[in-house]
């Protein structure tokens, strides 16, 4: 049985940028030797845009398979590891249970998904 979650859209919140920064710092502490860079993506990354209040984060790592070693550390800061979750070569984590607050998408450097997410984000920022 498929259960549809009700999505909430709200006015832009200036705290979203701070929430991204705080979470990026936590990810850097956990994945410090693997991370190349971290980006704020998704609807909360567009100043002034109404959005679902879920912070989407994309981390770029050197080697994707190594990320699996950090599942327990990610759980310790509230994330549920979801593996690839439908996108080959990605690692995906959710925070907040049924009331999600954060999504973390981790891709290996050179992945097409990185270009796709950043191109979409940057296009909407124009």
C-alpha positions as CSV (number, residue, x, y, z in Angstrom):
1,X,0.0,0.0,0.0
2,X,1.3,3.5,-0.9
3,X,0.9,6.1,1.7
4,X,1.0,9.7,0.4
5,X,2.5,12.3,2.7
6,X,0.9,15.7,2.9
7,X,3.3,18.3,1.7
8,X,3.4,21.7,3.3
9,X,4.6,24.8,1.4
10,X,5.3,27.9,3.3
11,X,6.8,31.3,2.7
12,X,10.6,31.7,2.5
13,X,12.3,31.5,5.9
14,X,15.7,33.2,6.2
15,X,16.6,30.6,8.8
16,X,16.9,28.0,6.1
17,X,20.3,29.2,5.0
18,X,21.5,28.9,8.7
19,X,20.0,25.5,9.1
20,X,21.9,24.4,5.9
21,X,25.2,25.8,7.3
22,X,24.7,24.1,10.7
23,X,24.0,20.7,9.1
24,X,26.9,21.1,6.6
25,X,29.2,21.6,9.5
26,X,28.0,18.3,11.1
27,X,28.4,16.5,7.8
28,X,31.9,17.9,7.4
29,X,32.8,16.6,10.9
30,X,31.6,13.1,10.0
31,X,32.8,12.8,6.4
32,X,35.8,15.2,6.7
33,X,38.2,12.9,4.9
34,X,35.8,12.1,2.1
35,X,34.0,15.4,1.3
36,X,35.0,17.5,-1.7
37,X,32.2,20.1,-1.2
38,X,28.7,20.5,0.1
39,X,25.9,22.5,-1.6
40,X,22.5,23.8,-0.5
41,X,20.1,22.6,-3.2
42,X,16.3,22.3,-3.5
43,X,13.6,24.8,-2.9
44,X,14.9,26.1,0.4
45,X,18.0,27.3,-1.3
46,X,16.2,30.0,-3.4
47,X,15.8,33.3,-1.4
48,X,12.2,34.5,-1.5
49,X,10.7,31.3,-3.0
50,X,7.9,29.5,-1.2
51,X,9.0,26.0,-0.4
52,X,8.5,22.8,1.5
53,X,10.5,23.4,4.7
54,X,12.9,20.6,4.1
55,X,16.6,21.4,3.8
56,X,18.1,19.6,0.8
57,X,21.9,19.1,0.9
58,X,24.1,17.6,-1.7
59,X,27.6,16.4,-0.6
60,X,30.2,15.5,-3.2
61,X,32.7,12.8,-2.1
62,X,35.8,11.2,-3.5
63,X,34.5,7.6,-3.4
64,X,30.8,6.9,-3.0
65,X,31.1,3.4,-1.5
66,X,33.1,4.6,1.4
67,X,30.0,6.6,2.6
68,X,28.4,3.3,3.7
69,X,31.0,3.1,6.5
70,X,29.4,6.3,8.0
71,X,25.8,5.1,8.3
72,X,26.0,4.7,12.1
73,X,27.6,8.1,12.6
74,X,24.8,9.6,10.4
75,X,22.2,7.8,12.5
76,X,23.8,9.3,15.6
77,X,22.9,12.8,14.3
78,X,19.4,11.8,13.4
79,X,19.6,10.5,9.8
80,X,18.1,7.4,8.4
81,X,20.3,5.8,5.8
82,X,18.3,4.9,2.6
83,X,21.2,3.6,0.4
84,X,20.8,4.6,-3.3
85,X,17.0,5.0,-2.9
86,X,16.4,4.7,-6.6
87,X,19.3,6.6,-8.0
88,X,22.3,4.5,-8.9
89,X,25.6,5.6,-7.3
90,X,24.0,8.0,-4.8
91,X,23.7,7.7,-1.1
92,X,20.6,9.2,0.5
93,X,19.7,10.1,4.1
94,X,16.6,11.5,5.6
95,X,16.2,13.3,9.0
96,X,13.0,13.9,10.9
97,X,11.0,10.7,10.4
98,X,7.5,11.4,9.1
99,X,8.1,15.2,9.7
100,X,11.3,15.4,7.6
101,X,13.6,18.3,8.2
102,X,16.6,17.4,6.0
103,X,17.5,15.3,3.0
104,X,21.1,14.6,2.2
105,X,22.1,13.4,-1.3
106,X,25.7,12.2,-1.5
107,X,27.3,11.7,-4.9
108,X,30.8,10.8,-6.1
109,X,32.8,13.5,-7.8
110,X,32.1,13.5,-11.6
111,X,28.5,12.2,-11.2
112,X,25.9,13.5,-13.6
113,X,23.6,14.1,-10.7
114,X,25.8,16.8,-9.3
115,X,25.7,18.7,-12.6
116,X,21.9,18.2,-12.8
117,X,21.1,19.5,-9.3
118,X,23.5,22.5,-9.6
119,X,22.3,23.5,-13.1
120,X,18.6,23.4,-11.9
121,X,19.4,25.4,-8.8
122,X,21.5,28.0,-10.6
123,X,18.9,28.4,-13.4
124,X,16.2,29.2,-10.9
125,X,18.5,31.7,-9.1
126,X,18.8,33.8,-12.3
